[in-house]
Every structure is written in C-alpha cells, then in structure tokens.
Amino acid sequence: MAFSPSVLFIGGHDPSGGAGLQADIETATAHSCRAFSLVTCLTTQDTSNIAAIHPQATGDFASQLRFLLRDIRPDVVKIGLIGDLGIAQILTQELPDLPLVLDPVLAAGGGTRVADDPLIDLVRDQLAHRTHLITPNRAEARRLTGCQDAEQAARTLLSAGCPQVLLTGADEADTDSVSNRLYNENGTQLFNHPLLPHRYHGSGCTLASACACNLARGRDIETAVRNALDWTWETLRRAESRGRGQHLPLRQIPAP
C-alpha cells in the first residue's frame, strides 16, 4: 500500500491561525501530504504581534517526541518557532537523521523577539548544520550570523554547514519586486515575484512548510523551492484581512 508523503511539523500554536502549526497543517493538506505535529509552545498572539510565549515543559516535549518517533517515521521534518532553549536541546539530541527544513523564527511580524541569545547560539551552532534547508529572511540571517550584509550572512550559514540556504527578501523589499535567493554548492539561484501590497502574518511559516512538503513529494531542491515560492505567493495574493493587523494567507489552494 502506497502512503501519502508525510511531514512532521514542530512549532508553536498561533490562535489567529495565520502562522504556526495551523499554517503547517493547512499547507500539508494543500500539498496532499499527511501532517504529524508536535507543539513547542502556546502563544498569546493575534494578527499584529506576539505578546507572550508559553513553552512546553522540556520533559513533556521530549516524551512526546520519543513516543511519536517510536511509531512513525516521517519523510521530512520542519521546525518553526522553538521558543525555549531546553526544547532546542532536545531537538539537537533526539531528532533522527531525516531531511530537515528549519524556519528560524526569531521575531514576530510585529517585532517581538521570540529567541534570546543562548537559543540563537544553539540554533546556529548545533541545529542549523543538521538541516537540509534553512529559510531565514534577511533580518534573521543577520541575527544568526552577526554579519551586517544579508547575502554574506547567507554565505556564512552555507560555509558553516547548511547545505541549502533560502534567503527570503519580502521583509526588506524596496522595489516592486521581491527577490529570494537559494544558495548551495551549485551557486546562487534567484527567484523574483511581484511585491504584494500588504503585510502578511504567517508567510514564512507557509513558505518553509511548502518547501518541506515539496521535498517530501520527491522534488529536487530547486524545483521544491520554486514550487513553494509560487504557491506561497498565490496564498498571499488571495490573503484576507480578518483582524486589525496583518493579512492572513489563504492556503485552501491545491498545490501543483
């Protein structure tokens, strides 16, 4: 019996549904993938910002991870908001050797920081080099590496052991086009999309999850990234304003 591709999503819960595990699961459904999920933290959050994060107890998270992985082996793992150093340590110690997509969530769209310096150090020094793909925006790439130039930051992540770095550009776009760049041993591949008129809550989660689903479906990295960027752009083009803050992606769009 052939099973549908599967992705284990590890991240936080966003009550607004724009980001976090709900974004992951909706993305998996659109890509005909089965979603498994582990909650790192709850959040006090709306479409504007995060007011607080409430991490799981480290022991509880560890037991949930072990129990699940004794039963199920996903095709790909995607990590989003970690929110706690202890949980990050569990991930570095106990995740099996599976393709890993890491969305290094360091701050909310409204600006609230959700990762302190010890957590950032662990992500950079222990978790990032285990990834198959890391998907920072420009601000995240700079904060992870300390480089002032975002492209140099991406190359620093590459040289530190990340085999593929997708540097996204919508957070600092200053033209009518958004440039996203994939860095790997083959060089740099540029993907351009028209700049959309609003700010969007959950765009990074959606993109990283779409990349993970494409990889689970057997696409090579360039195809996976291109498909994920195109589909994510369409979810943002159709995004809805359901609160007082950012628009929410419309992920009920079947992916190719």
C-alpha positions in Angstrom: 0.0 0.0 0.0 1.4 3.4 -1.0 1.1 6.1 1.6 0.9 9.8 1.0 4.1 11.8 1.7 4.4 12.9 5.3 5.9 15.8 7.2 6.5 16.2 11.0 5.8 19.8 11.9 7.4 21.1 15.1 6.4 24.6 16.2 4.1 26.9 18.2 0.4 27.3 18.2 -1.0 30.6 16.8 -4.6 31.3 17.9 -5.1 33.6 14.9 -4.4 30.7 12.5 -2.1 32.7 10.4 1.2 31.1 11.4 2.5 28.2 13.4 1.1 24.7 13.3 -2.2 25.6 11.8 -0.3 27.1 8.8 1.8 24.0 8.6 -1.2 21.6 8.6 -3.2 23.7 6.1 -0.1 23.7 3.8 0.3 19.9 4.1 -3.3 19.4 3.2 -3.0 21.6 0.1 0.1 19.6 -1.0 -1.6 16.2 -0.4 0.8 15.4 2.4 0.0 13.9 5.8 0.9 16.1 8.7 2.2 15.0 12.1 2.7 17.7 14.7 4.4 18.5 18.0 3.7 21.7 19.9 6.8 23.5 21.3 4.8 26.4 22.9 1.5 28.1 23.1 1.4 31.9 22.3 -0.6 34.9 23.3 -0.8 36.2 19.7 -3.0 38.0 17.2 -2.7 39.2 13.6 -0.5 42.1 14.8 2.1 40.6 17.2 3.1 38.1 19.8 2.5 39.3 23.4 3.9 36.2 25.1 5.1 32.6 24.5 4.4 29.7 26.9 6.8 26.9 26.2 6.0 23.3 27.0 7.9 21.7 29.8 11.0 20.2 28.4 10.4 16.7 29.8 6.8 16.6 28.4 8.0 17.7 24.9 10.8 15.1 25.0 8.5 12.2 25.9 6.0 13.3 23.2 8.8 13.3 20.6 10.2 9.9 21.6 6.8 8.3 21.8 5.8 9.5 18.3 9.0 8.6 16.6 8.9 5.1 18.0 5.8 4.6 16.0 6.1 6.8 12.9 9.0 7.8 10.6 8.1 10.9 8.6 9.6 11.7 5.2 10.7 15.2 6.2 10.8 17.3 9.5 10.0 21.0 9.5 10.8 23.1 12.6 9.4 26.6 13.2 9.0 28.5 16.4 11.1 26.8 19.2 10.8 29.4 21.9 12.8 27.6 24.6 16.5 26.6 24.9 15.6 23.3 26.6 13.3 22.2 23.7 16.0 23.2 21.2 18.5 21.0 23.1 16.1 18.1 22.9 15.7 18.6 19.1 19.5 18.6 18.6 19.9 15.4 20.7 16.9 13.3 19.7 15.8 14.1 16.1 16.6 11.2 13.8 18.7 11.7 10.7 15.9 12.9 8.4 15.7 15.7 5.9 15.1 18.8 8.0 13.7 22.2 6.9 14.3 24.9 9.5 12.4 28.2 9.6 14.5 30.1 12.2 11.7 32.1 13.8 13.5 34.8 15.9 10.9 37.6 16.0 7.2 38.0 15.3 5.9 40.1 12.4 5.1 42.9 14.9 8.7 42.9 16.1 8.6 41.0 19.4 11.7 38.8 19.8 10.9 35.2 20.5 14.5 33.9 20.8 17.2 35.0 23.2 21.0 34.9 22.5 21.6 31.4 24.0 18.8 29.9 21.9 20.1 31.7 18.8 23.6 30.4 19.5 22.3 26.8 19.8 20.3 27.1 16.6 23.3 28.4 14.7 26.0 26.1 16.2 24.1 22.8 16.7 20.8 22.7 14.8 21.4 24.7 11.6 24.1 22.4 10.2 21.8 19.4 10.5 19.3 21.0 8.1 18.7 20.1 4.5 17.3 23.6 4.0 17.2 26.7 6.2 14.8 29.6 5.3 15.8 32.9 7.0 14.6 36.3 6.0 17.3 38.9 5.8 16.9 40.1 9.4 17.1 36.5 10.7 20.1 35.7 8.6 22.0 38.8 10.0 21.0 38.0 13.6 22.0 34.3 13.3 25.5 35.2 12.0 26.3 38.7 13.1 27.0 39.7 9.5 25.7 43.1 8.6 25.2 42.2 4.9 22.4 39.7 4.4 23.9 37.9 1.5 27.2 37.5 3.3 25.1 36.1 6.2 23.6 33.5 3.9 27.0 32.5 2.6 28.3 32.3 6.2 25.4 29.8 7.0 26.4 27.9 3.9 30.0 27.7 4.9 29.0 26.7 8.5 27.4 23.5 7.2 23.9 24.3 6.0 23.8 22.6 2.6 21.0 24.9 1.3 20.0 28.4 2.4 16.9 30.1 1.1 17.3 33.8 1.8 13.9 35.5 1.6 13.6 39.2 0.8 10.0 40.3 1.3 10.8 41.7 4.8 13.0 44.4 3.3 11.8 44.7 -0.3 12.3 48.3 -1.5 11.2 47.8 -5.2 8.1 46.5 -6.9 9.7 43.0 -6.9 10.7 40.6 -4.2 14.0 38.7 -4.7 14.5 35.4 -2.9 17.9 33.6 -3.3 18.8 29.9 -2.9 22.4 29.3 -2.0 24.0 25.9 -2.3 27.1 24.2 -3.7 25.9 24.9 -7.2 25.9 28.6 -6.7 23.0 31.0 -6.3 19.6 30.8 -7.9 17.4 33.9 -8.0 13.6 33.8 -7.8 11.6 37.0 -8.3 7.9 37.7 -7.6 5.9 40.9 -7.8 5.7 42.7 -4.5 2.2 42.4 -3.0 0.5 45.4 -1.3 0.0 44.3 2.3 1.9 42.7 5.2 1.2 39.1 5.8 1.0 37.0 9.0 2.5 33.5 8.5 4.1 33.9 5.2 7.5 32.5 6.4 5.8 29.5 8.0 3.8 28.9 4.9 6.8 29.0 2.6 9.0 26.7 4.8 6.2 24.2 5.1 5.6 24.3 1.4 9.3 23.6 0.8 9.1 20.7 3.3 6.0 19.2 1.5 7.6 19.5 -1.9 10.7 17.7 -0.6 8.5 15.0 0.9 7.0 14.6 -2.5 10.4 13.8 -4.0 11.1 17.1 -5.8 14.7 18.2 -6.1 15.7 21.3 -4.1 15.4 23.8 -6.9 12.0 22.6 -8.0 10.8 22.3 -4.4 11.8 25.9 -3.7 10.4 27.3 -6.9 7.1 25.5 -6.4 6.9 26.6 -2.8 7.6 30.2 -3.6 5.0 30.3 -6.4 2.3 28.6 -4.3 3.0 30.8 -1.3 2.9 34.0 -3.4 -0.6 32.9 -4.6 -1.8 32.3 -1.0 -0.7 35.9 -0.2 -2.3 37.3 -3.3 -5.6 35.9 -2.1 -4.9 36.7 1.6 -7.7 38.0 3.8 -7.9 40.8 6.4 -9.6 39.1 9.3 -8.3 41.2 12.2 -6.8 44.6 12.8 -3.2 43.5 11.9 -1.6 41.7 9.0 -3.4 39.8 6.3 -3.8 36.0 6.7 -2.7 33.7 3.8 -5.4 31.8 2.1 -3.9 28.3 1.9 -7.0 26.4 0.6 -5.4 26.3 -2.8 -4.4 22.9 -4.2 -0.7 22.9 -4.9 0.7 21.6 -8.2 
